[in-house]
Amino acid sequence: MILKQKRFWWALGVLLLGSILTAVTYFATDIYQKDEVALVTDHQIEDRLIENNRDVYNNYDQTREQILHLQILSGKQKGKTYTVKNVYYPSQLVTEKYRPRQRVFVSLKKGSLALVNPKRDWVLVLTLTITLALMVLVAGKHSLLLILSMALSWLIFYGVIVLDVKLNGTQIILVFGLADIIFSFVSLLIVQGWNRKMLATWVATLLGVFVSFGLAFLIMQLTGQSEMKYETGDYATQDPRGIFLAQTLLGVLGAVMDEATDIVSSLYEIVQQKPHITAKELMKSGRTMGQEIMGPLINVLVLIFMAEALPMTILYLRDNNTLGSAFGFTLSLGATQSTISAISIVLTVIFATGCSLWFLKVQKSGEKK
């Protein structure tokens, strides 16, 4: 009971501190180097219809114009007011509709003002605050290790991106393959510490990632990578095939490490509670856990992929493309990645159970002898 109260107060403290930082970020004006911050001073924005639009496929939209009065809040032009026109489409696919009293980034050049985009950095701080507060409320002291793991993962990811840019994408598979090894090792070491359970999870993770990736790569080579529309990805500066494979490596790692951690941790508790459990019973327990985890985990990956691809799929279908054409241009690469992840999830059940048997059962027995 006392522990729960401490978690509550710590979470409340994190929420309070984060709220203060959110407010500071919202009102911050002079910390940005590239653009200036301005305030839409209108309480009611003048918004008029310019044109009704309809294309050959009977898709309707409008062209509208806002008259915005902006007050500059930073820089040498601080305090000055400007009146600008903002042309937008209600669909807001490539344009933005601005709201009264909204803070925005603007560009000032030679006395003219251009809208850049809304100031949303405070939303990111608020989201991070809520996330950290919930982590503290649920995990307590353990959340410090989770936060440290997240921070290091971001630093490693940044370093990997910088290295890849310096190499100009020439060694992208090697770079991201090593990144997977480092990501998984650092995350598991911080959260679980150096022990047999951590080693079992790490080895199972690496086997799940690289064996499934190797199988997928072999199949792609044997089939001549037919119907792999790499050009549909948003890859402007590097080899699209390499970027796709790097995405796959990182995506598979997330699913595999999650599953391996669940299975190995559960089997570790079983071994602790029943030291004399047989290898057959342990393997059966691992298989049962895998059967329970596989379905929901694969469905989650598929749903995330579908949610990400949904906007572009709708656009293609509304432009009178066939389902097959829309799938090829918007869904094929994501579906391939989801399939590879599904294969890795199935294989990880075997690897996690086998590694648990070796590190938690066999090695423990060997130490006793």
C-alpha positions as CSV (number, residue, x, y, z in Angstrom):
1,M,0.0,0.0,0.0
2,I,2.8,2.4,0.9
3,L,4.6,1.5,-2.3
4,K,1.6,2.3,-4.4
5,Q,1.2,5.7,-2.6
6,K,4.9,6.5,-3.4
7,R,4.3,5.6,-7.0
8,F,1.3,7.8,-7.1
9,W,3.1,10.8,-5.6
10,W,6.2,10.3,-7.9
11,A,3.9,10.1,-10.9
12,L,2.1,13.2,-9.8
13,G,5.4,15.0,-9.4
14,V,6.5,14.0,-12.9
15,L,3.1,15.2,-14.3
16,L,3.5,18.5,-12.5
17,L,7.0,19.0,-13.7
18,G,6.1,18.0,-17.2
19,S,3.1,20.4,-17.2
20,I,5.5,23.3,-16.2
21,L,7.8,22.3,-19.1
22,T,4.9,22.1,-21.4
23,A,3.8,25.6,-20.5
24,V,7.4,26.9,-20.9
25,T,7.7,25.3,-24.3
26,Y,4.3,26.7,-25.4
27,F,5.3,30.2,-24.5
28,A,8.9,29.9,-25.6
29,T,9.8,32.3,-28.5
30,D,13.5,33.1,-28.6
31,I,15.0,29.6,-28.6
32,Y,14.5,28.9,-32.3
33,Q,17.2,29.8,-34.8
34,K,15.7,29.2,-38.2
35,D,12.1,30.7,-37.9
36,E,10.3,33.2,-35.9
37,V,7.3,32.7,-33.7
38,A,4.1,34.6,-34.3
39,L,0.6,34.7,-32.8
40,V,-2.6,34.7,-34.7
41,T,-4.3,37.6,-33.0
42,D,-7.7,37.1,-34.5
43,H,-10.6,35.9,-32.3
44,Q,-12.5,35.0,-35.4
45,I,-10.7,34.4,-38.6
46,E,-12.1,35.7,-41.9
47,D,-12.5,32.6,-44.1
48,R,-14.1,32.7,-47.5
49,L,-14.7,30.2,-50.3
50,I,-12.7,30.8,-53.5
51,E,-13.6,27.8,-55.6
52,N,-15.4,24.5,-55.5
53,N,-13.3,21.7,-56.9
54,R,-14.3,18.4,-58.5
55,D,-12.0,16.1,-60.4
56,V,-12.8,13.6,-63.1
57,Y,-13.5,10.9,-60.5
58,N,-16.2,13.1,-58.8
59,N,-14.0,13.8,-55.7
60,Y,-15.0,17.1,-54.2
61,D,-12.9,19.6,-52.4
62,Q,-12.8,23.4,-51.9
63,T,-10.2,26.1,-52.2
64,R,-10.6,28.5,-49.3
65,E,-8.8,31.6,-48.2
66,Q,-8.1,32.9,-44.6
67,I,-7.1,36.4,-43.7
68,L,-4.7,36.2,-40.8
69,H,-3.4,39.0,-38.5
70,L,-0.1,37.9,-37.0
71,Q,1.9,39.5,-34.2
72,I,5.6,38.6,-34.2
73,L,6.8,37.3,-30.8
74,S,10.5,36.9,-31.4
75,G,13.5,38.2,-33.3
76,K,14.2,41.7,-34.5
77,Q,10.7,42.2,-35.8
78,K,9.2,41.4,-32.3
79,G,5.9,43.3,-31.7
80,K,5.2,44.1,-35.4
81,T,2.0,42.9,-37.0
82,Y,1.4,41.5,-40.4
83,T,-1.7,40.6,-42.4
84,V,-1.3,37.5,-44.6
85,K,-3.5,35.3,-46.7
86,N,-3.5,31.6,-46.3
87,V,-5.0,29.5,-49.1
88,Y,-6.0,26.0,-48.0
89,Y,-8.1,23.0,-48.8
90,P,-10.5,21.6,-46.2
91,S,-9.1,18.1,-46.8
92,Q,-5.7,19.6,-45.4
93,L,-3.7,17.0,-47.3
94,V,-0.9,19.4,-48.3
95,T,-2.2,22.7,-46.8
96,E,-2.9,23.9,-43.3
97,K,-6.0,25.6,-41.8
98,Y,-5.0,27.9,-38.9
99,R,-7.1,28.6,-35.8
100,P,-7.7,31.8,-33.7
101,R,-5.0,32.6,-31.1
102,Q,-2.7,29.8,-32.5
103,R,1.0,30.1,-32.3
104,V,2.8,29.5,-35.6
105,F,6.3,29.5,-37.1
106,V,6.9,32.1,-39.8
107,S,9.7,33.1,-42.1
108,L,10.7,36.7,-42.5
109,K,12.7,37.7,-45.5
110,K,13.1,41.2,-46.9
111,G,10.1,42.5,-45.0
112,S,7.7,39.8,-46.3
113,L,6.2,37.1,-44.0
114,A,5.5,33.5,-45.0
115,L,3.7,30.9,-42.9
116,V,5.8,27.8,-42.2
117,N,3.7,25.6,-39.9
118,P,1.9,25.6,-36.5
119,K,4.0,25.5,-33.4
120,R,3.4,22.0,-32.0
121,D,6.6,21.3,-30.0
122,W,4.6,21.8,-26.8
123,V,2.3,18.9,-27.8
124,L,5.3,16.6,-28.0
125,V,6.4,17.7,-24.5
126,L,2.9,17.1,-23.1
127,T,2.7,13.6,-24.7
128,L,6.1,12.7,-23.3
129,T,5.0,13.9,-19.9
130,I,1.9,11.7,-19.9
131,T,4.0,8.8,-21.0
132,L,6.6,9.2,-18.3
133,A,4.0,9.7,-15.6
134,L,2.2,6.5,-16.6
135,M,5.5,4.6,-16.6
136,V,6.3,5.8,-13.1
137,L,2.8,4.9,-11.9
138,V,3.0,1.4,-13.3
139,A,6.7,0.5,-13.0
140,G,7.8,2.6,-10.0
141,K,11.6,2.7,-9.6
142,H,12.0,0.3,-12.5
143,S,10.8,3.1,-14.8
144,L,14.1,4.9,-14.3
145,L,15.9,2.0,-16.1
146,L,13.2,2.1,-18.8
147,I,13.7,5.8,-19.4
148,L,17.5,5.4,-19.5
149,S,17.1,2.5,-22.0
150,M,14.9,4.7,-24.2
151,A,17.3,7.6,-24.0
152,L,20.3,5.5,-24.9
153,S,18.3,3.9,-27.8
154,W,17.6,7.3,-29.2
155,L,21.3,8.2,-29.0
156,I,22.4,5.0,-30.6
157,F,19.8,5.5,-33.4
158,Y,21.1,9.0,-34.0
159,G,24.6,7.7,-34.2
160,V,23.5,5.0,-36.7
161,I,21.8,7.5,-38.9
162,V,24.9,9.8,-38.9
163,L,27.2,6.8,-39.7
164,D,24.9,5.7,-42.5
165,V,24.8,9.2,-44.0
166,K,28.6,9.4,-43.9
167,L,28.9,6.1,-45.7
168,N,26.2,7.3,-48.2
169,G,24.2,4.1,-47.7
170,T,26.9,1.8,-49.1
171,Q,27.0,-0.5,-46.0
172,I,23.4,0.0,-44.9
173,I,22.7,-3.7,-44.1
174,L,25.9,-4.1,-42.1
175,V,25.3,-0.8,-40.2
176,F,21.7,-1.6,-39.2
177,G,22.5,-5.3,-38.5
178,L,25.2,-4.1,-36.0
179,A,22.6,-1.6,-34.7
180,D,20.2,-4.4,-34.0
181,I,22.8,-6.2,-31.9
182,I,23.7,-3.0,-30.0
183,F,20.1,-1.9,-29.5
184,S,19.0,-5.3,-28.1
185,F,22.1,-5.7,-25.9
186,V,22.0,-2.2,-24.3
187,S,18.2,-2.4,-23.7
188,L,18.3,-5.8,-22.1
189,L,21.4,-5.1,-20.1
190,I,19.9,-1.9,-18.5
191,V,16.5,-3.4,-17.8
192,Q,17.4,-6.9,-16.8
193,G,21.0,-6.7,-15.7
194,W,23.8,-9.2,-16.6
195,N,22.4,-12.6,-15.8
196,R,21.3,-15.9,-17.5
197,K,17.8,-14.5,-18.2
198,M,19.3,-11.5,-20.0
199,L,21.6,-13.7,-22.1
200,A,18.8,-16.1,-23.0
201,T,16.6,-13.2,-24.1
202,W,19.4,-11.6,-26.1
203,V,20.5,-14.7,-27.9
204,A,16.9,-15.6,-28.7
205,T,16.3,-12.1,-30.0
206,L,19.3,-12.2,-32.3
207,L,18.4,-15.6,-33.6
208,G,14.8,-14.5,-34.3
209,V,15.9,-11.4,-36.1
210,F,18.7,-12.7,-38.2
211,V,17.4,-16.2,-39.1
212,S,14.0,-14.7,-40.2
213,F,15.8,-11.9,-42.1
214,G,18.1,-14.4,-43.7
215,L,15.2,-16.6,-44.8
216,A,13.4,-13.6,-46.2
217,F,16.5,-12.3,-48.0
218,L,17.1,-15.8,-49.5
219,I,13.5,-16.0,-50.8
220,M,13.7,-12.6,-52.3
221,Q,16.9,-13.5,-54.1
222,L,15.5,-16.8,-55.4
223,T,12.4,-15.1,-56.7
224,G,14.3,-12.3,-58.3
225,Q,12.6,-9.8,-56.0
226,S,9.6,-9.8,-58.4
227,E,6.7,-7.5,-57.6
228,M,8.9,-5.7,-55.0
229,K,8.1,-2.1,-55.8
230,Y,10.9,-0.3,-54.0
231,E,10.3,2.8,-56.0
232,T,7.0,3.4,-54.2
233,G,8.9,4.2,-51.0
234,D,9.8,7.7,-50.1
235,Y,13.5,7.2,-50.6
236,A,15.0,10.1,-52.5
237,T,18.7,10.0,-51.5
238,Q,19.7,6.4,-51.1
239,D,19.2,2.9,-52.5
240,P,15.5,2.2,-51.9
241,R,16.1,-1.5,-51.6
242,G,18.7,-1.0,-48.9
243,I,16.4,1.4,-47.0
244,F,13.6,-1.2,-47.2
245,L,15.9,-3.9,-45.8
246,A,17.1,-1.6,-43.0
247,Q,13.5,-0.8,-42.1
248,T,12.8,-4.6,-42.0
249,L,15.7,-5.2,-39.6
250,L,14.5,-2.6,-37.2
251,G,10.9,-3.6,-37.4
252,V,11.6,-7.3,-36.8
253,L,13.8,-6.4,-33.8
254,G,10.9,-4.7,-32.0
255,A,8.5,-7.6,-32.4
256,V,11.1,-10.3,-31.6
257,M,12.6,-8.7,-28.5
258,D,9.1,-8.1,-27.1
259,E,8.1,-11.7,-27.6
260,A,11.5,-13.2,-26.5
261,T,11.4,-11.1,-23.3
262,D,7.9,-12.3,-22.4
263,I,8.6,-16.0,-23.0
264,V,12.1,-16.1,-21.3
265,S,10.8,-14.1,-18.3
266,S,7.9,-16.5,-17.9
267,L,10.0,-19.6,-18.2
268,Y,12.5,-18.1,-15.8
269,E,9.8,-17.8,-13.1
270,I,8.7,-21.3,-13.8
271,V,12.3,-22.6,-13.3
272,Q,12.6,-20.6,-10.1
273,Q,9.4,-22.0,-8.7
274,K,10.0,-25.6,-10.0
275,P,13.7,-26.2,-10.1
276,H,13.2,-29.9,-10.9
277,I,11.0,-29.3,-14.0
278,T,12.0,-31.5,-16.9
279,A,13.2,-30.2,-20.2
280,K,10.1,-31.7,-21.9
281,E,7.8,-29.8,-19.5
282,L,9.8,-26.6,-20.0
283,M,9.6,-26.8,-23.7
284,K,5.9,-27.6,-23.6
285,S,5.4,-24.5,-21.4
286,G,7.3,-22.3,-23.9
287,R,5.3,-23.6,-26.8
288,T,2.0,-22.9,-25.0
289,M,3.1,-19.4,-24.2
290,G,4.2,-18.9,-27.8
291,Q,0.8,-20.0,-29.0
292,E,-0.9,-17.5,-26.8
293,I,1.4,-14.6,-27.8
294,M,1.8,-15.2,-31.5
295,G,-1.7,-14.4,-32.7
296,P,-2.2,-11.1,-30.9
297,L,1.3,-9.9,-31.7
298,I,1.0,-10.6,-35.4
299,N,-2.4,-9.0,-35.5
300,V,-1.0,-5.9,-33.7
301,L,1.8,-5.6,-36.4
302,V,-0.7,-6.0,-39.2
303,L,-3.1,-3.4,-37.7
304,I,-0.2,-0.9,-37.2
305,F,0.8,-1.4,-40.8
306,M,-2.8,-1.0,-42.1
307,A,-3.3,2.2,-40.1
308,E,-0.1,3.7,-41.5
309,A,-1.0,2.8,-45.1
310,L,-4.7,3.7,-44.9
311,P,-4.6,7.4,-46.0
312,M,-2.6,6.7,-49.1
313,T,-4.7,3.6,-49.9
314,I,-7.9,5.7,-49.7
315,L,-6.4,8.4,-52.0
316,Y,-5.4,5.8,-54.6
317,L,-8.9,4.1,-54.5
318,R,-10.6,7.5,-54.8
319,D,-8.6,8.3,-57.8
320,N,-10.2,5.3,-59.5
321,N,-7.3,3.0,-59.2
322,T,-8.0,-0.7,-58.9
323,L,-7.5,-2.5,-55.6
324,G,-4.6,-4.4,-57.2
325,S,-2.9,-1.2,-58.3
326,A,-3.5,0.5,-54.9
327,F,-2.1,-2.5,-53.2
328,G,1.0,-2.5,-55.3
329,F,1.7,1.2,-54.7
330,T,0.7,1.6,-51.1
331,L,0.6,-1.8,-49.4
332,S,3.0,-4.2,-51.0
333,L,6.2,-3.2,-49.1
334,G,4.4,-3.0,-45.8
335,A,2.7,-6.3,-46.3
336,T,6.1,-7.9,-47.1
337,Q,7.6,-6.4,-43.9
338,S,4.6,-7.6,-41.9
339,T,5.0,-11.1,-43.3
340,I,8.7,-11.2,-42.4
341,S,7.9,-10.0,-38.9
342,A,5.2,-12.7,-38.6
343,I,7.8,-15.4,-39.6
344,S,10.2,-14.0,-37.0
345,I,7.5,-14.1,-34.3
346,V,6.8,-17.8,-35.0
347,L,10.5,-18.7,-35.1
348,T,11.2,-16.8,-31.9
349,V,8.9,-19.1,-29.9
350,I,11.4,-21.9,-30.8
351,F,14.5,-19.9,-30.1
352,A,13.2,-18.3,-26.9
353,T,12.2,-21.8,-25.5
354,G,15.5,-23.3,-26.6
355,C,17.6,-20.6,-25.1
356,S,15.6,-20.7,-21.9
357,L,16.2,-24.5,-21.7
358,W,20.0,-24.0,-22.3
359,F,20.7,-20.9,-20.1
360,L,18.1,-21.3,-17.4
361,K,17.9,-25.1,-17.0
362,V,21.1,-26.7,-18.4
363,Q,23.5,-24.0,-17.3
364,K,21.9,-23.9,-13.9
365,S,22.2,-27.6,-13.5
366,G,25.8,-27.5,-14.6
367,E,26.7,-24.8,-12.0
368,K,25.1,-27.0,-9.2
369,K,27.3,-29.9,-10.2
